[in-house]
Amino acid sequence: MSNFPSTPHINVLNEIGFGKTVLMPGDPLRAKFIAENFFENPVLVNNVRGVNGYTGYYKGVKVSVMASGMGMPAIGIYSHELFNFFGVENIIRVGSAGSIQDHVNLYDIVIAQGATTDSNWHKQFHLPGSFAPIGNFDMMCEAVKACQEYGATYHVGNVNSSDVFYGDHIGVPEGLDSVYGLKKMGVLALEMEAAALYMNAARYGKRGLCICTISDHVLKGVETTAMERQTAFTTMMKVALDVAVAMENK
């Protein structure tokens, strides 16, 4: 029996554990890529269900990375457990998103100031109405600063976190009405996790931020490959790691 913390989805393998900040890509292979290419002395700290988590050092700061899987139920489970049982204070989603604005292009970075959603995730909190999920302001400011230092093209604004990837618009033109509705309200891009992360962070007094690289343009019909999504989003990764360093003493 291990003496280290354990939950149904995370089983810490050694005394190293998790850092104060955890980066969470959706893809386990992207988590492995970040650990192997950016961490000093990366160590595997969790391998439940093949969702490997790694801890190492970046610019002298202990940082972790672990995949969230796809969708709000998945990141909701992992963020709940990390926040409540493993001493994690900050979670940064480093993911992909689909642009729905003409000026937001492939490989641009989107920093999610807020996350509108069609999810019922907020229902569990017994609120008198809806809830407006927002990212942590300090982390957002650090992400903007890092984007500027790297010369990245970035946008700060609202994203849409949806429970649906394919939807019923395939072959049905009127099915895109909801996308055009979001576009006219200034929503920058579509993704599937930020709202649950932001709500969990709010509930447990922690901090969350979603940083995405645009992997496809929903209305223009252009996209990146799976391999590009796995390994080519390096500027976003460096931005998130710099945020982790900046937040270490906050």
N, C-alpha and C positions, 0 to 999 in steps of 0.2 A: 504493500500500500504506500502511495506517495504521501509525503507530509506537505506537499505544495498545494495551493488552491486548486479546486476542481469544480466545474459546473457541468451540466449535461453536454455542453458544446465546446468547452475549453478545458484542457487538462495540462497545467503547467508541468513541464518535464524536468526543470532544474531550478536552482536558486536564482538564476538570472532574472526570470520573470519578464514582465513588460515594463517599458519605459513610461514616463509621464504622458507622452504623446504617442498615439498609434496612427499610422497611415493605413487607410483601408481602401485598396482598389477592389473592384468587383472580382477580378480574375486572380486565382491563386498563382498563376504563372507570372502575372505582373508583380505580385508580392515577392516572389522568388527573385525576379529580375532586379527589383529595387534593393533587396538585401545583398545580392551578390555584386551589384555594380556601384552601390553607394555606401554601404555600411563597412566600417572597420570591424573585423572579428565578428561577423554575424553568427548567431547561434540559434538553432531551432528550439523554440520554446513551447510550441503546440502543434499537434498533428492530428487532432480529432477530425474525422470525416475527410481527411486529405486537405483541409483548409489550414495549411501550414502557416504558423506565425513565427517570425524571426525578430530577434533583438540584437542590436549592435550599437555602434557609435558613429555619429556624424558630426564633424567639427567638434569633437570632444564631448558631445551630449548623447546620452543614452536614449535611443529611439527604437520603436518597434514598428513592424508592418505585418498585417494579416488581412487576408481577403475577407470581404463581406458576403460574397455571393451576389445573386441578382434579386432585386426587389426589396420593398420595405419590410416584409416579415423577416427576411434574412438579416439585413443590417440592424433591424430592430432587436433581434435576439442577441447578436454579437455585441452591439453597443451597450445594451442593458447589462450584460454580464461583465464586460470590460469596465464600465463605469462603477458598478456596484460591488464587484468581488475582487478586482485585480489592481486597484489603486490608480486607474487611468483617469486623467483629468481632461485630456484633449483628444478628440478623434477628428482626423482630416480625411474626408473621402477624396480619393484621387481617381477619378473615373472618366468615362467617355459620355458624350451627350450629343444629341442631334439638334442642329441649329434650325430655328424657324424664322430667323430674321435675315434679310438680304445682306446686311453688313457684317454678319457673324459667319466667318468662313472656316473651312477645314483647317485644323491645327491651331486655331485661335483658342485662347484660354478663357473660360467663363468662371468667374468667382460668384457663387450663389449668395447674394445678399438675403434673398428670401426664397421660399419654395412653396408655391401654390400646389394643390394636390386634389386628386379625385378619391383619395384613400379615406377609409374610416379609422385610421390609426388614432386620431384624437379622441374617438369615442370612449376608449378605455379610461381616459382621465376624468370622465364625468363633468365636462365643462358646460356652462350655460350658453351654448352656441358653438361657433367654429373657433379655430385657433390659427394665428398667423405665424408659421414657423420661420425663424430668422437665424442667420449665422452669427457667430460671435464677432463683435465689432473689432476687438483687439487683433484677433487672428486675421480678419479681413484686411485690416490696415497693413499688417505685416505681409500678407500675400500680395497686395497691390505694390508695396515697396519692392518686394523681390521681383515681381514681373517687370517693373521699371528698370531695375538693375540688370536684368537679363535681356532687356530690349524686346520682351515678348509682346505680341498683340493680345490684349486682354480686354474683357468687358465685365463690368460689375452690374448685377441686376437680378431679376427674378428668373427662376427656372420652374419648370413644371415636373413634379414627381408623380408619375403615373403607376397604377397597378397593372396597366395593360401595355404590352409591347407591340403586338400585331394589331389588335383592335378589329373592328368590323368594317374598316374603310377599304380593305383589299378589293379592288375592282368596283368599288362603290364610291363615286365622286363625292356624294353628299357626306360620306363618312369623314371627309377632311374638314367639315365645318368647324369642329371643335378646335382643330389646329389653327385655322384662320382666326377663330375667336381669341385664342391665346396670343396669337401674333399681334392682333390689333390692340391688345392690352399691354403690349411691350414685353411679354415673356421672351427671353432670349433663346431658350433651348429646352429640350425634353430629356429627362433622365428618370431614374426609378428608385432613388434611395434617400435623397437629401432631407425630405420632409420628416421621415421617421427619425433620422439621426438628430435633426434639430429639436424635435419634440422630446426625445429621450434626454438630450442634453439639458433642455429647459427643466424637465421634471426632476432631474437628479442633481441640479446645480452644477453642471459641468459645461464644457465648451465644445462646440462642433462647427466645422466648416466644410463646405463642399467646393472643391476645385475640379473642374472638368476640362478636358480637351475635346474640341469638336471633332468627332469621328465621322459624321455624315451630315448632310444637309437634307432635311426631310422634304422640302419643297423643290429643291433643285435636282434631287436625285443623284447626288454624288456621295461617295463614301470611301473610307480607308479600308485596308485589309485587316484580317484578324491578327496577323503578325505585326503589322504597324501599330495596332492598338495595344499589343502586348509590350512592345519594346521601344517605340518611337516617340512616346510622350515624355521624353526626358526633361524638357524644360518644366513641365508641370510637376514632375517628381522633385526637381531641385527647388522649386518654389515652395512646395509643401514641407520639404526638409528644412529649409531656411525658416519657415514659420515655426516648426517644432523647436529649433534652436532658440528662436526669439522668445518663445513661450516658456522656456525651461524655468525661468525665475519669476514668472508672473502667476 
